[in-house]
Amino acid sequence: MLFVQSGALLAQNDSTGISQQSPDLCQDSLILIWAERYAIFPGMLDEPRLVYLFEDWKGTPYRYGGSSRKGIDCSGFVSMLYDSVYKTILLGGSADIFRKLQPIPKEELKEGDLVFFRINRRRISHVGLYLSNDKFIHATTRGGVMMNDLKEPYYRRYYYKAARVPNPAAEITAD
């Protein structure tokens, strides 16, 4: 028997009546929550670890130069995701990372691509990781680790370019 209690999907053992949380069921319920909340449906992502990492880091505060749960900046967050999921090391700040990559048209964005922003209009100052359906995850100065939509007016205004990491499992270093 399956039921939801306090937002967690539980399985009840029919012979004992004891309820226990099932990891597989919790993962499935998380994917369903994402479908409802973010319009990212099962099968849209090739790498479900992005879902779990985002949920684990969501709300982590922003800290310039940070790379831990105490605080992380946008390039640190993207670097952590790439290392954890794609086994690729991205070094440097957002502008450094962009210089090492090949830009792609916005229309060709796919999961794992990076989206870059010029918040101050002069230089690249922000990066996020694209998921699907115009959604991307990033670390912001005001909200910490969060998800946003490229169609939101703020991100439409400051969007600069997208880029793809050409060779996963490679090291992308700053000059």
DONU-710345 format. One record per residue: residue number from 1; x, y, z of N, C-alpha, C in turn; residue in three letters. Coordinates in nm, 3 decimals, decimal comma. Atoms other than C-alpha are relative to their C-alpha. Last residue first. Example, Ala and Ser with C-alpha at 12.3 -4.5 7.8 and 13.67 -1.06 7.14 Angstrom:
<recs>
REC:seq:n_c1:n_c2:n_c3:ca_c1:ca_c2:ca_c3:c_c1:c_c2:c_c3:type
REC:2:-0,082:-0,119:-0,006:1,367:-0,106:0,714:-0,077:0,109:0,073:ser
REC:1:0,089:-0,119:0,000:1,230:-0,450:0,780:0,090:0,120:0,000:ala
</recs>
This chain:
<recs>
REC:seq:n_c1:n_c2:n_c3:ca_c1:ca_c2:ca_c3:c_c1:c_c2:c_c3:type
REC:175:-0,137:-0,037:0,045:4,429:3,090:-1,821:0,073:0,073:0,109:asp
REC:174:-0,014:-0,143:0,027:4,131:2,929:-1,644:0,143:0,027:-0,044:ala
REC:173:-0,074:-0,083:-0,096:4,094:2,556:-1,673:-0,002:0,145:-0,040:thr
REC:172:0,011:-0,132:0,061:3,841:2,325:-1,837:0,062:0,097:0,100:ile
REC:171:-0,024:-0,109:-0,095:3,946:1,974:-1,735:-0,004:0,130:-0,079:glu
REC:170:-0,124:-0,073:0,029:3,794:1,693:-1,936:0,016:0,107:0,107:ala
REC:169:-0,112:0,071:-0,062:3,539:1,431:-1,830:0,133:0,062:-0,037:ala
REC:168:0,016:0,035:-0,142:3,283:1,582:-2,066:0,117:-0,087:0,046:pro
REC:167:-0,050:0,133:-0,027:3,432:1,708:-2,391:-0,018:-0,033:0,147:asn
REC:166:-0,019:0,088:0,115:3,270:2,005:-2,559:0,037:-0,144:0,034:pro
REC:165:-0,129:0,060:-0,034:3,119:2,189:-2,260:0,025:-0,109:-0,104:val
REC:164:0,001:0,143:-0,028:2,838:2,376:-2,430:0,141:-0,045:0,034:arg
REC:163:-0,119:0,073:0,047:2,781:2,748:-2,427:-0,010:-0,145:0,044:ala
REC:162:-0,008:0,136:-0,053:2,489:2,985:-2,393:0,125:-0,064:-0,056:ala
REC:161:-0,018:0,110:0,095:2,497:3,360:-2,442:-0,005:-0,133:0,075:lys
REC:160:-0,104:-0,032:0,098:2,422:3,696:-2,283:0,011:-0,110:-0,105:tyr
REC:159:-0,056:0,116:0,069:2,101:3,687:-2,079:0,103:0,046:-0,103:tyr
REC:158:-0,143:0,012:-0,021:2,060:4,009:-1,881:0,065:-0,121:-0,066:tyr
REC:157:-0,072:-0,126:0,013:1,716:4,124:-1,997:0,152:-0,018:0,005:arg
REC:156:0,004:-0,038:0,142:1,570:3,779:-2,053:0,084:0,125:-0,022:arg
REC:155:-0,100:0,084:0,068:1,691:3,684:-1,704:-0,002:0,022:-0,150:tyr
REC:154:-0,134:-0,030:-0,049:1,509:3,976:-1,540:0,106:-0,079:-0,079:tyr
REC:153:-0,052:-0,127:0,052:1,198:3,938:-1,757:0,143:0,032:0,043:pro
REC:152:0,029:-0,105:-0,099:1,152:3,569:-1,673:0,064:0,129:-0,049:glu
REC:151:0,102:-0,092:0,051:1,173:3,369:-1,997:-0,038:0,108:0,101:lys
REC:150:-0,063:-0,096:0,091:1,504:3,207:-1,897:-0,100:0,101:-0,056:leu
REC:149:0,041:0,020:0,138:1,318:3,044:-1,608:0,066:0,107:-0,086:asp
REC:148:0,074:-0,107:0,065:1,462:3,016:-1,259:-0,028:-0,037:-0,144:asn
REC:147:0,032:0,024:0,140:1,586:2,752:-1,018:-0,079:0,119:-0,052:met
REC:146:0,140:0,001:0,039:1,758:2,824:-0,688:-0,015:-0,033:-0,147:met
REC:145:0,022:0,098:0,105:2,084:2,815:-0,495:-0,150:-0,010:-0,028:val
REC:144:-0,083:0,119:-0,009:2,123:3,136:-0,296:-0,030:-0,093:-0,116:gly
REC:143:0,074:0,119:-0,040:1,826:3,369:-0,303:0,083:-0,124:0,019:gly
REC:142:0,115:-0,024:-0,088:1,967:3,721:-0,314:-0,068:-0,126:0,051:arg
REC:141:-0,039:-0,079:-0,117:2,319:3,676:-0,451:-0,116:0,019:0,097:thr
REC:140:0,022:-0,144:0,014:2,209:3,397:-0,682:0,037:0,073:0,128:thr
REC:139:-0,009:-0,060:-0,132:2,335:3,040:-0,717:-0,008:0,151:-0,018:ala
REC:138:-0,115:-0,089:-0,023:2,220:2,862:-1,032:0,000:0,046:0,145:his
REC:137:-0,031:-0,006:-0,142:1,969:2,622:-1,184:0,130:0,077:0,019:ile
REC:136:-0,142:0,015:-0,032:1,811:2,662:-1,526:0,019:0,014:0,149:phe
REC:135:-0,038:-0,006:-0,142:1,461:2,622:-1,665:0,150:-0,020:0,014:lys
REC:134:-0,045:-0,134:-0,037:1,376:2,708:-2,028:0,038:0,016:0,147:asp
REC:133:0,121:-0,081:-0,005:1,189:2,375:-2,075:0,028:0,142:0,051:asn
REC:132:0,097:0,030:0,105:1,500:2,178:-1,984:-0,113:0,101:0,010:ser
REC:131:0,063:0,131:-0,018:1,796:2,179:-1,748:-0,086:-0,036:-0,120:leu
REC:130:0,130:0,018:0,064:2,039:2,463:-1,818:-0,050:-0,142:0,022:tyr
REC:129:0,004:0,124:0,076:2,323:2,521:-1,572:-0,142:-0,023:-0,051:leu
REC:128:0,090:0,101:-0,052:2,380:2,877:-1,453:0,005:-0,124:-0,089:gly
REC:127:0,015:0,123:0,078:2,644:3,145:-1,496:-0,099:-0,092:0,071:val
REC:126:0,086:0,103:-0,061:2,684:3,507:-1,384:-0,012:-0,119:-0,094:his
REC:125:-0,011:-0,001:-0,146:2,920:3,803:-1,431:-0,085:-0,108:0,067:ser
REC:124:0,073:0,116:-0,050:2,997:3,814:-1,800:0,022:-0,006:0,150:ile
REC:123:-0,073:0,127:0,003:3,123:4,163:-1,869:-0,090:-0,112:0,051:arg
REC:122:-0,134:-0,013:0,059:2,999:4,510:-1,949:0,072:-0,133:-0,012:arg
REC:121:-0,003:-0,035:0,142:2,621:4,482:-1,907:0,140:0,005:-0,062:arg
REC:120:-0,041:-0,140:0,003:2,634:4,475:-1,523:0,022:0,050:-0,142:asn
REC:119:0,086:-0,075:-0,091:2,428:4,157:-1,512:0,036:0,147:-0,003:ile
REC:118:-0,073:-0,124:-0,025:2,594:4,011:-1,817:-0,090:0,087:0,085:arg
REC:117:0,070:-0,126:-0,011:2,458:3,658:-1,810:0,098:0,114:0,022:phe
REC:116:-0,081:-0,109:-0,055:2,578:3,316:-1,912:-0,076:0,132:-0,008:phe
REC:115:0,057:-0,127:0,044:2,387:2,993:-1,967:0,072:0,111:0,076:val
REC:114:-0,014:-0,111:-0,093:2,571:2,662:-1,946:-0,060:0,126:-0,061:leu
REC:113:-0,064:-0,118:0,057:2,464:2,347:-2,125:0,004:0,110:0,105:asp
REC:112:-0,143:-0,003:-0,028:2,391:2,042:-1,911:0,073:0,117:-0,062:gly
REC:111:-0,040:0,027:-0,136:2,047:1,972:-2,056:0,152:-0,003:0,014:glu
REC:110:0,043:0,131:-0,049:2,002:2,116:-2,401:0,056:-0,018:0,141:lys
REC:109:-0,028:0,038:-0,139:2,015:2,462:-2,551:-0,053:-0,140:0,030:leu
REC:108:-0,059:0,134:-0,005:1,999:2,470:-2,932:0,032:-0,047:0,141:glu
REC:107:0,099:0,097:0,049:1,759:2,767:-2,958:0,051:-0,144:0,009:glu
REC:106:0,095:0,024:-0,108:1,996:2,976:-2,745:-0,102:-0,108:-0,037:lys
REC:105:0,124:-0,079:0,005:2,257:2,943:-3,018:-0,095:-0,039:0,114:pro
REC:104:0,102:0,065:0,082:2,586:2,787:-2,905:-0,123:0,091:-0,005:ile
REC:103:0,139:-0,048:-0,011:2,905:2,942:-2,769:-0,093:-0,078:-0,094:pro
REC:102:0,053:-0,040:0,129:3,215:2,720:-2,766:-0,145:0,048:0,019:gln
REC:101:0,106:0,080:0,062:3,379:2,706:-2,426:-0,042:0,057:-0,135:leu
REC:100:-0,052:0,132:0,037:3,706:2,821:-2,268:-0,100:-0,084:-0,080:lys
REC:99:-0,109:-0,015:0,098:3,618:3,192:-2,260:0,053:-0,134:-0,049:arg
REC:98:0,057:-0,031:0,132:3,286:3,110:-2,089:0,110:0,006:-0,107:phe
REC:97:0,061:0,121:0,054:3,460:2,941:-1,795:-0,050:0,025:-0,142:ile
REC:96:-0,109:0,093:0,032:3,683:3,242:-1,732:-0,055:-0,127:-0,065:asp
REC:95:-0,063:-0,050:0,123:3,383:3,479:-1,751:0,114:-0,092:-0,044:ala
REC:94:0,091:0,017:0,114:3,189:3,267:-1,498:0,063:0,048:-0,130:ser
REC:93:0,130:-0,066:-0,013:3,478:3,240:-1,255:-0,082:-0,017:-0,127:gly
REC:92:0,009:-0,143:0,023:3,760:2,991:-1,268:-0,140:0,053:0,023:gly
REC:91:-0,074:-0,088:-0,091:3,786:2,616:-1,308:-0,018:0,145:-0,038:leu
REC:90:0,006:-0,135:0,055:3,542:2,367:-1,458:0,067:0,092:0,101:leu
REC:89:-0,042:-0,108:-0,089:3,629:2,005:-1,379:-0,004:0,132:-0,076:ile
REC:88:-0,074:-0,101:0,075:3,435:1,735:-1,561:0,030:0,115:0,095:thr
REC:87:-0,141:0,027:-0,027:3,311:1,417:-1,393:0,090:0,090:-0,082:lys
REC:86:-0,067:0,029:0,127:2,971:1,475:-1,558:0,148:-0,032:0,014:tyr
REC:85:0,085:0,069:0,097:2,746:1,459:-1,253:0,077:-0,045:-0,123:val
REC:84:0,080:0,109:-0,057:2,959:1,547:-0,951:-0,073:-0,083:-0,104:ser
REC:83:-0,090:0,100:-0,057:3,228:1,753:-1,128:-0,079:-0,121:0,050:asp
REC:82:-0,073:0,066:0,109:2,979:1,934:-1,348:0,094:-0,108:0,053:tyr
REC:81:0,092:0,085:0,077:2,746:2,005:-1,056:0,075:-0,076:-0,109:leu
REC:80:0,033:0,115:-0,083:3,031:2,132:-0,835:-0,092:-0,096:-0,075:met
REC:79:-0,119:0,088:-0,003:3,157:2,357:-1,114:-0,027:-0,126:0,081:ser
REC:78:-0,007:0,067:0,130:2,808:2,500:-1,169:0,118:-0,096:-0,004:val
REC:77:0,113:0,092:0,008:2,778:2,575:-0,796:0,002:-0,078:-0,131:phe
REC:76:-0,026:0,112:-0,090:3,126:2,726:-0,773:-0,111:-0,104:-0,006:gly
REC:75:-0,097:0,086:0,068:3,058:2,939:-1,080:0,038:-0,120:0,087:ser
REC:74:0,056:0,063:0,120:2,739:3,073:-0,927:0,099:-0,091:-0,070:cys
REC:73:0,034:-0,097:0,105:2,873:3,134:-0,577:-0,041:-0,074:-0,126:asp
REC:72:-0,055:0,035:0,131:2,854:2,901:-0,280:-0,037:0,109:-0,099:ile
REC:71:0,021:-0,105:0,099:2,793:2,944:0,092:0,072:-0,034:-0,129:gly
REC:70:0,009:-0,124:-0,076:2,805:2,735:0,408:-0,026:0,119:-0,091:lys
REC:69:0,139:-0,018:-0,043:2,721:2,435:0,194:-0,018:0,124:0,088:arg
REC:68:0,046:0,095:-0,101:3,061:2,471:0,030:-0,145:0,029:0,035:ser
REC:67:0,019:0,129:0,067:3,221:2,630:-0,276:-0,045:-0,107:0,099:ser
REC:66:0,032:0,116:-0,081:3,236:2,998:-0,192:-0,020:-0,126:-0,081:gly
REC:65:-0,118:0,085:-0,012:3,417:3,259:-0,401:-0,025:-0,128:0,079:gly
REC:64:-0,095:-0,022:0,109:3,134:3,505:-0,338:0,126:-0,083:0,025:tyr
REC:63:-0,122:-0,058:-0,057:2,895:3,350:-0,087:0,101:0,011:-0,113:arg
REC:62:-0,104:-0,046:0,092:2,536:3,274:-0,181:0,117:0,053:0,081:tyr
REC:61:-0,022:-0,143:0,021:2,327:3,081:0,068:0,113:0,028:-0,098:pro
REC:60:-0,134:-0,026:-0,052:2,228:2,716:0,017:0,031:0,147:-0,027:thr
REC:59:0,003:-0,086:-0,117:1,855:2,736:-0,054:0,135:0,024:0,064:gly
REC:58:0,095:-0,111:0,009:1,851:2,439:-0,288:-0,003:0,078:0,130:lys
REC:57:-0,069:-0,128:-0,017:2,167:2,228:-0,242:-0,095:0,120:0,001:trp
REC:56:-0,089:0,006:-0,115:2,001:1,888:-0,184:0,065:0,135:0,030:asp
REC:55:0,085:0,005:-0,121:1,712:1,959:-0,420:0,085:0,000:0,126:glu
REC:54:0,067:-0,129:-0,018:1,961:2,067:-0,688:-0,083:0,000:0,128:phe
REC:53:-0,100:-0,098:-0,045:2,176:1,760:-0,634:-0,064:0,136:0,022:leu
REC:52:-0,031:0,029:-0,139:1,872:1,531:-0,655:0,104:0,097:0,055:tyr
REC:51:0,118:-0,024:-0,084:1,737:1,685:-0,974:0,038:-0,016:0,147:val
REC:50:0,015:-0,145:-0,009:2,081:1,699:-1,139:-0,118:0,038:0,089:leu
REC:49:-0,080:-0,047:-0,115:2,127:1,332:-1,050:-0,006:0,151:0,014:arg
REC:48:0,084:-0,031:-0,117:1,838:1,266:-1,290:0,079:0,045:0,122:pro
REC:47:-0,081:0,018:-0,120:2,076:1,295:-1,588:-0,081:0,037:0,124:glu
REC:46:-0,083:0,119:0,017:1,897:1,244:-1,918:0,074:-0,033:0,129:asp
REC:45:-0,140:-0,014:-0,039:1,626:1,488:-1,817:0,072:-0,133:-0,020:leu
REC:44:-0,053:-0,122:0,061:1,292:1,515:-1,998:0,149:0,017:0,031:met
REC:43:-0,048:0,026:0,135:1,208:1,150:-1,924:0,056:0,123:-0,069:gly
REC:42:-0,085:0,119:0,012:0,999:1,233:-1,622:0,037:-0,027:-0,145:pro
REC:41:0,068:0,127:-0,015:0,856:1,584:-1,659:0,097:-0,117:-0,009:phe
REC:40:-0,105:0,088:0,051:1,008:1,926:-1,603:-0,047:-0,141:0,032:ile
REC:39:0,033:0,042:0,138:0,711:2,160:-1,567:0,117:-0,072:-0,066:ala
REC:38:-0,090:-0,064:0,096:0,876:2,315:-1,257:-0,030:-0,032:-0,146:tyr
REC:37:-0,053:-0,130:-0,041:0,632:2,253:-0,972:0,075:0,074:-0,111:arg
REC:36:0,105:-0,095:-0,038:0,416:1,973:-1,109:0,054:0,140:0,023:glu
REC:35:0,091:-0,013:0,114:0,680:1,779:-1,299:-0,106:0,105:0,031:ala
REC:34:-0,064:-0,086:0,100:0,933:1,847:-1,025:-0,090:0,022:-0,120:trp
REC:33:0,007:-0,135:-0,055:0,694:1,702:-0,767:0,063:0,098:-0,099:ile
REC:32:0,138:-0,046:0,020:0,657:1,395:-0,987:-0,019:0,142:0,053:leu
REC:31:0,014:-0,027:0,143:1,036:1,355:-1,002:-0,141:0,050:-0,031:ile
REC:30:-0,073:-0,124:0,027:1,053:1,388:-0,625:-0,013:0,037:-0,147:leu
REC:29:0,087:-0,110:-0,042:0,780:1,124:-0,592:0,069:0,134:-0,023:ser
REC:28:0,110:-0,014:0,094:0,984:0,883:-0,802:-0,090:0,116:0,038:asp
REC:27:-0,057:-0,056:0,122:1,293:0,944:-0,590:-0,109:0,021:-0,104:gln
REC:26:-0,029:-0,140:-0,027:1,087:0,892:-0,275:0,060:0,067:-0,123:cys
REC:25:0,126:-0,073:0,004:0,943:0,570:-0,416:0,022:0,148:0,025:leu
REC:24:0,045:-0,007:0,139:1,288:0,438:-0,495:-0,128:0,080:-0,012:asp
REC:23:-0,084:-0,092:0,078:1,415:0,532:-0,147:-0,046:0,012:-0,145:pro
REC:22:-0,068:0,073:0,106:1,115:0,366:0,025:0,083:0,096:-0,083:ser
REC:21:-0,025:-0,080:0,118:1,012:0,523:0,354:0,079:-0,081:-0,100:gln
REC:20:-0,140:-0,039:0,015:0,877:0,274:0,600:0,018:0,075:-0,130:gln
REC:19:-0,030:-0,086:0,114:0,532:0,207:0,733:0,149:0,030:-0,001:ser
REC:18:-0,103:-0,099:-0,029:0,464:-0,091:0,959:0,030:0,080:-0,127:ile
REC:17:0,064:-0,128:-0,021:0,133:-0,271:0,905:0,098:0,111:0,029:gly
REC:16:-0,030:-0,052:-0,133:0,314:-0,599:0,960:-0,074:0,130:0,030:thr
REC:15:0,001:0,105:-0,103:0,180:-0,814:0,677:0,024:0,055:0,139:ser
REC:14:0,134:0,051:-0,028:0,076:-0,527:0,447:-0,001:-0,103:0,111:asp
REC:13:-0,011:0,145:0,008:0,415:-0,351:0,469:-0,134:-0,058:0,042:asn
REC:12:0,041:0,071:-0,120:0,327:0,011:0,413:0,009:-0,149:-0,025:gln
REC:11:0,052:0,132:0,034:0,522:0,213:0,161:-0,037:-0,069:0,130:ala
REC:10:-0,031:0,110:-0,090:0,570:0,585:0,213:-0,058:-0,130:-0,054:leu
REC:9:0,070:0,119:0,045:0,590:0,882:-0,019:0,045:-0,117:0,085:leu
REC:8:-0,087:0,112:0,035:0,704:1,188:0,168:-0,086:-0,118:-0,041:ala
REC:7:-0,076:-0,023:0,121:0,518:1,521:0,166:0,090:-0,114:-0,042:gly
REC:6:-0,092:-0,112:-0,016:0,410:1,498:0,527:0,090:0,017:-0,121:ser
REC:5:0,009:-0,056:-0,134:0,253:1,157:0,465:0,105:0,108:0,013:gln
REC:4:-0,087:-0,115:-0,022:0,178:1,025:0,119:-0,025:0,052:0,141:val
REC:3:0,071:-0,121:-0,038:0,038:0,676:0,070:0,102:0,110:0,025:phe
REC:2:-0,077:-0,123:0,008:0,132:0,348:-0,087:-0,085:0,116:0,049:leu
REC:1:0,084:-0,117:0,000:0,000:0,000:0,000:0,089:0,124:0,000:met
</recs>
